Amino acid sequence: MNDQYDSFTKVGSFRKNGFIIIPGVMNNINLDSTRDIINNITHTMPKEKSMLVSSDIFGNNNLLDFLIDTQFNNKIITTLSQIFENEIYYINDIQIQCNSFDIKSDEWHTDSNSEVNLQGGDYLHSPNYFFGKVGVYLQDNTIDFGGAIDVIPKSHKIYKYFKGNKLLQYFYRGLATKILRYRGGINKLTVPVKAGDAVFFDSRTMHRGSVPNVIKSAMNKDEEKGQRISSLKIKPKYAKYALYWDLGSEKDSVRFLRNSCKRAMEEDIANIDNSSDFFYSGYLRYTYPDDYPSKYIKNFNKFPQLKIMSLDQITSKLFKSLF
């Protein structure tokens, strides 16, 4: 296991396998205190709320400190700088997932699915495509309690055969999902994450939340559909918390934001009576630096290789009007 773990921490793993482990981002003291903070918050959260989003994090000093400590962590910045050649664009779609698990076999997906649906995704087959997601995990990834993600190594490379053909991409996605329902049908990997590690994975890599054997038996049908599992069913030491945000090259980050605007319009129509479901609209209303906390900006300015990709003031104002 150690040899496998070590191989996934090398920068070449991102190109080869579609993901890389960045070990030891958080120390034990920060891990324990952050878990306590989130545990206390989840006890008062509505049961239908499964994540803390940008507005929650920017408005809570403890969560903001956690965000700053991770996004500007030297180990993360060093690894990303090697992958992106010292020009990294963070997207402000920040979220902390809380006790949310993917239990069904059809939860396998790629984060680039919607870009195929809404934009055609011709650029996804390019060898110069650089975009993905960072996850920072506050617990080990175990078979019993599922603390991180499962992936299909090298699945991001499949796109190079499509050359932007939407029909082939749909076919691949549907066929792969069917195969994944059968045990051993594809080389599935539960990423060997340790508490405090981060993972950066290509948005084309097929993945899902790791399936927890013990937690699964305690879930009801609503929770299996993605609703947060009640804190009463999970002891605090087994709670699952993960911080996520997207990032990429300048060009691919612009494409991602354009796609997010389209998704925001879809969710606005579907959830017009429930503003708590406005995830895309929620983060698109933040323009850098105007809408960011001063403490965040101060730390961000220490890293010249970092940029923030956000909407301009006029466009973001449209999404601000929804709240």
N, C-alpha and C positions, 0 to 999 in steps of 0.2 A: 504493500500500500504506500509506503514512504517513497519508493522509486516512482510510482505512478503519480503521486502527489507532486513530487519535485519536478517531474516532466511537464506538468500542467502549469507550473509557475514560470517557465521560460517564455520570453517574448515570442519566440517562434511558434508557440502553441496557439496563439491567436490566429495566425495565418493558416496553420495546419489543421487545427481542430475546430476553429470558430469560437473559441473562448480561451481565457487565461485566468488562473487564480493569482490574486495578489495577496500574499499571506501577511498576517499580523498587522492589519491596519489599525485595529483597536487593541488596547491593553486590557487586562482583566478588570482593573478599577473602573475604567470608562464603560466597559461592557456591563458590569453589575449595576452601576448607577443609572445608565441609560435604560436598561431593562426595567428597573424600578420606576423610573419616570413614566415610561410608556405603559407599564402595568397599571399604574394609578389612573392614567388617562382613559385606558380602555374600559375601566370599571364604570365610567360615567358616560361612555359613548353610546349613541343609539345602536341597536343591534344590527340595523341595516348598513351601518357605516363600517366599511372594512379597511379603510386606509386613512391616514393623516396626509393632507395635501399641502400645497405651498402656503395657502392662507393660514392653516393650522400651525405650520412650522415657523413661518415668519412672525407669527403672533405670540409664540411661546419662547421665552428666552432660553429655557433648557433645551428645547428641540432645535432652536437656532444654533446653539453652541455645538450640539451633536452634528448638525449639518456642516458647519464650518470645519469642525475637526476632521470630518471624513472627506468632504469635497476638496479640501486643501491639504490633505495628508501627503507627505513627501513620497511615500511608497506608491500611492496611486498616481501622483503627478509624474514621477519618474518613469513609471511603466507606460503611461499614456503618451508621454513625450517621445518615447522611443518608437511607439507604434505610429503616432501622427506627425512625427518629425517637427515637434515643438510648435505646433499650432492646433490647439484644441478648442472646440466650441461646445460649451455646456448649454443644454436646453433646460428651461426652468420647469419641466414637468416632474417636479419632485414629489415623491410619495413614500410614506412609510406604511408598508402592508402589515396588518395586525391579525394574526391567527386566521389567515385566509389560505386555504389549501385547494389544490387541483386534484380531485379524486377520480374523475372520469377519464377513460382512455382517450376520449375525443377532445380533451383539453390540450393536447399537443398542438403547438402553433408556432409561427414565426412572427416576430413583431413587425415585419415588413408586409404582412398580409394586406393591410388596408391600403398600402401604397400601390399594390397590384390592382386592387379593386377600384380605387379612385383616381389614380394617375397613370395606370398602365405599367409602371415600374420598369420601363426599358433600361434605366440606368442600373438596376439591381444586378445585372449580369456583368457589369464592368469590373475589371480587375482593380480599377482605381476607386471603387466604392468603399468609403470608410465611414461607417456609422454603427453604433451599438448602444448597449445599456450597461451601466455599472450597477451591481447589487452589492450592498454591504450587509453581511449576515451576523446577527447577534446570538447565534447558537450553532452547534455542530449540526451537520446534515446526517441524520441517522435513519436507518430503515424504520425504526419504531416511531420516531416523532417528526421526521421530515423537515429539516431546517433550512433547505435552500432549493436548488433546482436540479432537474434531470435534463440531459441534452442528448442529441444525436450527433456525436462528433463528425465533423467534416460535412454535415448536411448543408452548410452555407455554400459549398462549392457547386451544388446541384444547379444553382441559378445560372451558372456560366453556360450551361447547355441550352437554356431557353431563348437567349438572345431577345428578351423582351416579349416573348410570345405569351399572351395572357392565358390562352387555352392550355398550353403546356404547363404553366404554373398552377392553374386550377387543378389539372389532372394530377400533377405531382402531389399537391397538398392533400387531395382527397384520397389518393391511393396510399400515401404514406400513413395517413391517419388510420385507414383500415388495417394495414399491416401491423401497426403499432398495438392494435387490440389483441394481437396474438403474442403470447410470451415468447421472447427470443426471436421474433420476426425481424427485428433490426437491432443493431448494436447500441442499445440504450445504456446510458451511463448516468448514475447518480453521482454528481460532482462531489468529490471528497472534501467538502468545505469544513473548516474548523471555525469555531466561534471567533469573531473578530476579523475573519478573512473577507476580501472582496472578490468578486468575479466580474470581468468585463467580457461580454459576449456580443458577437456580430448579430445585427438585427435579422439576418437571414437564417440564423441557426435555429433549427427546430428544438423546442424545449417545452417544459412544463414545470410547475411547482412539484417538488418531490412528494411522493405519495406516502403518507404516514400510516403504518399498520395499526398502531394503537389508537391514534386519533380517529381514524376512519370508523371504527366501531362505535364511537361516541357521537357521530354526526347524524343530524336529521336531514330530511330531503332538501329543506331550504338552505342549510349550510353546505350541502353538496353542490348547490348551484352557485356558490361563491360568496354567500353571506358569511360574515365573521362568526366564528365559533364562540359561543358564550365563554367568558372568563371563568364561569362556575364549573365548566367541564374540563378545564385545563389548569393544572397546577402552575403557578408562576414560573417555576424553573423549566417547564416544558413549552412555554408560550413561544410562538414563532413571530419574530420581527425582522423586517428587511427594509433597508432604505434603497430606493432606486432613483436613477435619473439617466437621461439619454445624453449622448454627445457624439460629435463626429467632425468631419472636415467642414469647411465653410460651405462648399457647394451642396453637400448632402444634408447639412443642417438646414439650409434654406428650403430644400425640397421637403424635409420632414415638417417644418413649420407650415408650409403651404398645405400639406396633407392634413395637418392638425386643424387648420382653419375649416377645411371641408368636413372633418369629423365633428367639429364643434357645432356646425350648422345642423348636422344630423341629430346630435344629442339635444340641441335646443328645441327642435321640433318634437322629439320623442318625450322630453322631460319638462315641458313648459310649466307644469304645475309642481315640479319638485326641484328646486334650485340646488339641493344637495347633490344631485346627480350630474351637475355641470362640471365634469372633470376637465375637459379640454378648454372650455370657456374659462374655467377657473384659473388655469395657468397662463393662458394667452393674454389675460388682462395685465400681466406684469411686464413692464418695459424696463430694461436696464439702462441707466442706473436709477431712474426716477422712482420706481416702485419697490426698490430693494432696501433692506435695513442698512444703516450706516456701518454697523459692525461687520456685516457680510462684505460690503464694498471695500472696507479697510483691509481685510484679509485677502480678498480677491486680487487687489492691486499689488500684492507681493509676488505674483506669478505672471511675468510678461508673456509666457506662452499660452496663457488661458484667455479665452474670449467668452462672452455671453451672447448667444443668439436669441433675440427676442423680437417681437413685432415693434414697428414704429409707434409713436404716440397716437397718431390718428387712428390707425387700425386697431390698436389695443383698446382704444376708447369705446369702440363698438362692443367689445366683449365686457368691458366694465359696466356698460348700460344694462346688462342682463342681471345684475345683482342689486 
